[in-house]
Amino acid sequence: GGQQNWIDHLIYLAEPFGFAVAAVVVAWVSGSTWAAVGVHGGFHMASLVLLAMRTDGNHPVAWVLEGALWLVVAGVVWLLARRRILPPAR
C-alpha cells in the first residue's frame, strides 16, 4: 500500500469505505447481490485503467479521492433510485 504511519493507515481506509458504501447501495437498490459484484468488477477495471494511465495510486490524496468518488457514485445511484421509487412531490 504505501502507508508510512498510522495516519496513512487510517486515510487508506477511505477507498474501501467508499467502495463498500457504493456496493451496499447498488445491492439495496437493485435487490441483487450481483449488482455489488458488478461494482467490485468496476473497481478492478478502474484500477487497470489507472495503471495504464501510469498514475500514482499509492498516495494519500489518491486514496481519499477514489473513496470520495465511490461515495459520489453511491449518492447518484441512491438519488436516481429514490426518484424512480417515490412519486414526485407536489
CORMO-V420316 format. One record per helix or strand of 2 or more residues. SS is the DSSP state (H for helix, E for strand). FROM is the first residue (numbers start at 1). TO is the last residue. If there is no record, write none. Layout:
# CORMO-V420316
ss=SS from=FROM to=TO
ss=SS from=FROM to=TO
This chain:
# CORMO-V420316
ss=H from=6 to=30
ss=H from=33 to=52
ss=H from=60 to=85
